[in-house]
Amino acid sequence: MPHFILEHSDNLPIETEALVSQVQQFACACGLFDPASVKTRAMSFEHFQLGDGKQGFIHLQIHLMAGRTIEQKQALTEGALTLLQAKVSKQFALSVHCYDLLPEIYRKN
């Protein structure tokens, strides 16, 4: 199930495909998910403005079924942020957030 969605400026110093692969590997190895259920994708933004003087950004959305503890989500977001920090310079704004999907309303085929 979980969906790891990378939103990023189009000026990354790393190939998007490589970043998607590394996030996928991280997600599969974190121990919170069945690796067969992990989905990772990226969306690039050509037009953006950042108010903090940064030259680009990455925001990682992690959509997962409700039920994980706050501590599990904190460890997941800290690990993901550490991964992103190793890939780009401090001139990039980085953020990671978990979003709970409610099983009562989430649907898939």
JOQUICOR-V483105 format. One record per backbone hydrogen bond with DSSP energy under -0.5 kcal/mol. CO is the residue of the C=O (numbers start at 1). NH is the residue of the N-H. Records with the same first field share a line. If there is no record, write none. Layout:
CO: NH / NH
//
This chain:
2: 4 / 39
3: 5 / 63
4: 6 / 41
5: 7 / 61
6: 43
7: 59
8: 45
9: 12
15: 19
16: 20
17: 21
18: 22
19: 23
20: 24
21: 25
22: 26
23: 27
24: 28
25: 29
26: 30
33: 35
34: 37 / 38
35: 38
39: 4
41: 6
43: 8
44: 46
45: 10
46: 48
50: 53
56: 93
57: 9
58: 95
59: 7 / 61
60: 97
61: 5 / 63
62: 64 / 99
63: 3
64: 101
65: 68
69: 73
70: 74
71: 75
72: 76
73: 77
74: 78
75: 79
76: 80
77: 81
78: 82
79: 83
80: 84
81: 85
82: 86
84: 87 / 88
89: 92
91: 55 / 56
93: 58
95: 60
97: 62
99: 64
101: 66 / 103
102: 105 / 106
//
